[in-house]
Each structure stands twice: as structure tokens, then as C-alpha cells.
Amino acid sequence: MDKILEIKNASFSYDNENNVFEDISFSISKGDVLCVLGPNGTGKTTLLKSLNGLNNLKSGEVILKGNPLNSLSFTEIAKVIGYIPQGHIPTFPFSVLDVILMGRSPYLGLTESPGEKDIKIAENVLKNLNILHMANREYTNLSGGEKQLVFLARVLAQEPDLLILDEPTSHLDFGNQIRFLEIIDNLSKKGLTILMSSHFPDHAFISSNKVAIMKDKHLIDFGTPENVITEKTLKFLYNIDLELLEISNNRKICVPIKSNSFFDFDFFKE
Ligand SMILES: Nc1ncnc2c1ncn2[C@@H]1O[C@H](COP(=O)(O)OP(=O)(O)OP(=O)(O)O)[C@@H](O)[C@H]1O
């Protein structure tokens, strides 16, 4: 299989002293959907940013389609990677179409405006995501879920090989989370590679063929959801009691039972 992205023995530190993560290695190939799971603050966002050139590794390297990431310009990276960060809120009231056309900027000169071809690509993406009717709406007036779809359209207009999505379902309601994961599934079937972080092991069962587990600065497991997402691993990861149940179509779901934390609310009595 064609390797799209490879990370080798990577470590990262914000202050050059304390490492956020250490010695991380894995690779993903065309059509893979990799879900990165790990507790809050474990370094998922930091890792995702290191994979698209926004963070410089302390040691190790990232190889993007055979080239060292640090040898590529941001424009070259943007032609291969579409990145959706957490909580992206443009302050200006651009139209939805304009927001999506911004995805074409890696292909335009500094002073060049999007042309007919770019508009066609943007409209095509809107059509494929079933949101063409939103083209002239103001982006800032959209709901959280609509914004997420439009931002996905924007990165798809970049015509990338790889999507890096940081908690892409965090602003979506229950139904839209599943619909978004189905879009991910369809995109991967068309040959796009997807790397996303999530707080929901169930989402990995729905849409991923690979899972990376991060905890205490390290990648503690990497493999298929069936092999990697076990009750033992999830209990260790999130420190709660839970059961993994099998439902129809051999799909597994994760059901939390109770947390092992002790909360003392006595101060409310005073
Ligand atoms: N710009 C920064 N400067 C210094 N420390 C940072 C910075 N960004 C994140 N950190 C720290 O790095 C660690 C990892 O943060 P990161 O956001 O990567 O974790 P995460 O797994 O994505 O968390 P969450 O699941 O809560 O989004 C945390 O201790 C965080 O406080």
C-alpha cells in the first residue's frame, strides 16, 4: 500500500525540557482512517499539529508522501494535507462560498483571485456534501454543525490526499456525529486518507480501520479497532468502569458504568 504519512521516533516539547510525547512511530497508507484516542491533555492536538508542520519536532521526523515534512513549504504541505483544527472561528462574515474558496489558496499566486475552475471545484464539493443551498449564507451565522461541514468543504476544496481532523465531531449533535463519520467513511472509500482525534472509542468502531492509543507521553498501542480497543485498555485510558458490548452487524459499542473518582460535595451544605 502507498504510505502517505510516516512518523519516526518523534518527540515534542513546548519548553525544550518537558516532552509532551516521546518516541512515537507509525505510518498510514492511502484510504486508511486512523483514529487517535487518549485522555484530555495527553498530546493528541500537539501530535496532529506536528504531523502537518505547525509544530516542529524536538527529535525524529515526519515523512509526507516520501518527502521529509521539514523540507516542504506550507503551500506544498497544504496541497497534500487538509487540516481542521479544534474550534475554528473566522471573525469576518464571509459567505460560505468564499470560505470554501479560501481552500484554493495553495493553488493561487499571492495576488491571484480564485478563477472559474476554483469556483467549479468549490461548488462541486458543496454539492457532494449536500450543502449547495448554503453557498451564499454568512459563515458566522451558521450553527456549529453547519460550520463543521463548511470547514470540511473548505479543506476538501484543497484537493488533499490526507485530512487531519482534530476532534471533528465535538460540536455535532448525536445524529450529525454519525452522519459526519459516514462522510469520512465515504471519503476514505474514494481514496482519501484520514487521521482524526476523538474522545469516543465508539467512533473508531464506526469509521476507522486503525487506532492509535496515546497515554503518558507514549503511543501505547496501534492496530485495528478490534485488536486495540479492549475493555482493559479503555479502563486504563479513562479510569472508569465500562463494558464493550457487541450489537447487530458485529459492531462493538462502549458503555460506561461508573467512574472510579470520589467527589466530595460537603461544602455545599454550609
Ligand atoms: N501552546 C502550548 N504551549 C505550552 N503547552 C501547551 C501548548 N499547547 C498545549 N500544551 C500542553 O501540552 C499538553 C498536551 O496538550 P494537547 O492539547 O496536545 O492535548 P490533547 O490530548 O489534544 O488534549 P484534549 O483532549 O484536552 O484536547 C497539555 O499539557 C497542554 O497543557
The ligand as an SDF file (V2000), in Angstrom:
LIG
                    3D

 31 33  0  0  0  0  0  0  0  0999 V2000
    0.9760   26.1610   23.0230 N   0  0  0  0  0  0  0  0  0  0  0  0
    1.2560   25.4410   24.1160 C   0  0  0  0  0  0  0  0  0  0  0  0
    2.2710   25.8220   24.9580 N   0  0  0  0  0  0  0  0  0  0  0  0
    2.5760   25.0980   26.0610 C   0  0  0  0  0  0  0  0  0  0  0  0
    1.9390   23.9510   26.4070 N   0  0  0  0  0  0  0  0  0  0  0  0
    0.9280   23.5340   25.6200 C   0  0  0  0  0  0  0  0  0  0  0  0
    0.5390   24.2470   24.4470 C   0  0  0  0  0  0  0  0  0  0  0  0
   -0.4830   23.5800   23.8480 N   0  0  0  0  0  0  0  0  0  0  0  0
   -0.7210   22.5050   24.6230 C   0  0  0  0  0  0  0  0  0  0  0  0
    0.1250   22.4710   25.6790 N   0  0  0  0  0  0  0  0  0  0  0  0
    0.1870   21.4260   26.7270 C   0  0  0  0  0  0  0  0  0  0  0  0
    0.5670   20.2000   26.0910 O   0  0  0  0  0  0  0  0  0  0  0  0
   -0.1370   19.1040   26.6590 C   0  0  0  0  0  0  0  0  0  0  0  0
   -0.9110   18.3610   25.5630 C   0  0  0  0  0  0  0  0  0  0  0  0
   -1.9450   19.2110   25.0790 O   0  0  0  0  0  0  0  0  0  0  0  0
   -2.8330   18.8150   23.8380 P   0  0  0  0  0  0  0  0  0  0  0  0
   -3.7700   19.9400   23.5730 O   0  0  0  0  0  0  0  0  0  0  0  0
   -1.9540   18.3790   22.7430 O   0  0  0  0  0  0  0  0  0  0  0  0
   -3.6240   17.5330   24.4300 O   0  0  0  0  0  0  0  0  0  0  0  0
   -4.9180   16.8360   23.8740 P   0  0  0  0  0  0  0  0  0  0  0  0
   -4.6960   15.3620   24.0630 O   0  0  0  0  0  0  0  0  0  0  0  0
   -5.2360   17.2770   22.4950 O   0  0  0  0  0  0  0  0  0  0  0  0
   -5.9880   17.3660   24.8970 O   0  0  0  0  0  0  0  0  0  0  0  0
   -7.6120   17.4610   24.7640 P   0  0  0  0  0  0  0  0  0  0  0  0
   -8.0990   16.0520   24.6130 O   0  0  0  0  0  0  0  0  0  0  0  0
   -7.9980   18.0290   26.0990 O   0  0  0  0  0  0  0  0  0  0  0  0
   -7.9310   18.3410   23.6050 O   0  0  0  0  0  0  0  0  0  0  0  0
   -1.0510   19.6820   27.7420 C   0  0  0  0  0  0  0  0  0  0  0  0
   -0.3910   19.5440   28.9870 O   0  0  0  0  0  0  0  0  0  0  0  0
   -1.1690   21.1430   27.3720 C   0  0  0  0  0  0  0  0  0  0  0  0
   -1.3500   21.9500   28.5070 O   0  0  0  0  0  0  0  0  0  0  0  0
  1  2  1  0
  2  3  1  0
  2  7  2  0
  3  4  2  0
  4  5  1  0
  5  6  2  0
  6  7  1  0
  6 10  1  0
  7  8  1  0
  8  9  2  0
  9 10  1  0
 10 11  1  0
 11 12  1  0
 11 30  1  0
 12 13  1  0
 13 14  1  0
 13 28  1  0
 14 15  1  0
 15 16  1  0
 16 17  2  0
 16 18  1  0
 16 19  1  0
 19 20  1  0
 20 21  2  0
 20 22  1  0
 20 23  1  0
 23 24  1  0
 24 25  2  0
 24 26  1  0
 24 27  1  0
 28 29  1  0
 28 30  1  0
 30 31  1  0
M  END
$$$$
